[in-house]
Amino acid sequence: MSDPMSSETVLAWALADTASVCFTQEDRARVFTALGAGEWYSAIRCMLAITVRAQYALPDKLVVQLTTWLDSYTGSADEPTMRSLLGRVRPHTRHPPARG
């Protein structure tokens, strides 16, 4: 069992916190089920696909963290797909407004 507060765990939850404003109910169920099961990679992949579909911009800092995280998967079978998704994420330098 991996450390529950690994950098991948923190990254997955940070992405969920940031991107959850663009989740549908179905997205929310799928993402939080994966997070609850500790399936960080699957959750991150799902959230990247959601943000691309929703054309939702992520903070530059988070995009850099995701790129660094993905570097640890270099050579994996899913890496090209993940790089493509990440390359289609719209970065922004300001955080989105807080939910009210």
N, C-alpha and C positions, 0 to 999 in steps of 0.2 A: 504494500500500500504506500502511495506516495505522500509526501508532506502536504497536509491540507492547505497550507499557506505558501505553496511554491509560487514562483514568479508566474507560471502559467495560470495558476488559480487566480491570483490577483489580477492578471491581465484579462482573463475571461470575465470576471465580475466587473471590472472597470468598463469593459466594452458593453456588457449588459446594462450597466447603469447609464451609460451615455446613449446607447442606441435604442433602449427600450421605448422611447417616445414614438418610434416609427413601427413598432411591432403590432401586428394584428393579434386577435385573441389566440388564433392558431399558432402564430409565431411564438407568442409568449409561452404557451403550453410546451411547445417543442424545445425552446431554448432553456426554460427553467427546469424542465425534466432532465435535460442533458447536464445542466449545471448541478442539479441535486444529486445526480448519479456520479458526479465527479468526472464526467466525460468532457474535459476542457477543450480538447481539440475539436471534437464534433460540435460543441457549443459555439466555439469561435468561428468555425467554418459556416455554420448556419447563420450566425449573426452577420458575417461578412456578406453572405448572399442576400440577406434581408436588407442591409444598408444599400447595397448596389441596386436591388430591385426598387427600393423606395427613393433612390437618389438622395440619400441622407448623408450629409457631410460629417466627417469625424474630425476631432481636433488633430492638428498636425502632430502633436506630441504622441497621441495614441497611435496614429498611423506609423510613426517611427518605431514605437514599441512593438507593434504588430510585425513590422518588417524584420526587426531584430529577432523576435520570437520565431518567425518563420525560417530564418537562417539556420536554426537548429534542426530543421527538417529537410535541409538540402539533400537531394538525392532520393527522397521518398517518392513513392508512386503518385501521391496526391499533391506533391509540391507544385507542379505546373498549374494545376487547377487553382490552388490556393494563391499562387503568385498572380494569376490572371484576375481573380476576385479582388485581391488587395490592390492591384493596379487600377482597378475600376472604381475604387472608393474615392469619393470626393473629399479631400482634406480642407480644413478651414483653420484659421488661426485664432478664432474666438469661439468660446463655448456657446452652445445653444442656450436660449433663455430657459430659466428654471420652469418646471411644470408647476402649475398653480392649482 
